[in-house]
Amino acid sequence: MEGFARVHESDMLARPDPTTFQILPWRGEGPATARMFCDILLPDGSPSFADPRHVLKRA
């Protein structure tokens, strides 16, 4: 039985893209909340073709 991902898809890295860092303004009072998008890489450091950001960069 196949698990959540195939073996070649299970080991990936998420590299944060600091240019996408944004503090979310609707948090209100209390600690701030932020977001940052990541590029998904294969273990050898090459881009994953399953990463929508990579697909859009190639378009």
C-alpha positions as CSV (number, residue, x, y, z in Angstrom):
1,M,0.0,0.0,0.0
2,E,1.4,3.4,-1.0
3,G,1.8,6.0,1.8
4,F,1.2,9.7,1.7
5,A,4.0,10.2,-0.9
6,R,6.1,8.2,-3.2
7,V,9.7,7.6,-1.9
8,H,11.2,10.0,-4.5
9,E,8.7,12.7,-3.4
10,S,9.1,12.3,0.4
11,D,12.4,14.1,1.0
12,M,12.2,17.7,0.0
13,L,13.5,21.0,1.4
14,A,11.7,24.3,1.9
15,R,14.0,27.3,1.3
16,P,12.3,30.5,2.6
17,D,12.2,33.4,0.2
18,P,12.9,36.5,2.4
19,T,11.5,38.8,-0.3
20,T,8.1,37.4,0.4
21,F,8.2,38.2,4.2
22,Q,5.1,40.1,5.3
23,I,3.6,40.9,8.7
24,L,-0.1,40.2,8.5
25,P,-2.0,43.4,9.4
26,W,-5.3,41.9,10.5
27,R,-3.9,40.2,13.6
28,G,-4.8,43.1,15.9
29,E,-3.5,43.1,19.5
30,G,-1.0,40.7,20.8
31,P,2.0,39.2,19.1
32,A,2.4,39.9,15.4
33,T,2.0,37.1,12.9
34,A,3.9,37.0,9.6
35,R,4.2,34.8,6.5
36,M,6.9,33.9,4.1
37,F,6.7,31.7,1.0
38,C,9.2,29.0,0.4
39,D,10.8,27.4,-2.7
40,I,10.6,23.6,-2.7
41,L,13.8,21.9,-3.5
42,L,14.9,18.3,-4.0
43,P,17.6,16.9,-1.6
44,D,20.3,17.8,-4.2
45,G,19.3,21.5,-4.1
46,S,17.6,21.5,-7.5
47,P,14.1,23.0,-7.9
48,S,11.1,20.6,-7.6
49,F,8.8,20.5,-10.6
50,A,6.0,19.9,-8.1
51,D,6.5,23.4,-6.7
52,P,4.0,25.9,-8.2
53,R,6.4,28.8,-7.6
54,H,9.0,27.1,-9.8
55,V,6.5,26.3,-12.5
56,L,5.4,29.9,-12.6
57,K,9.0,31.2,-12.7
58,R,9.6,29.0,-15.8
59,A,6.5,30.4,-17.6
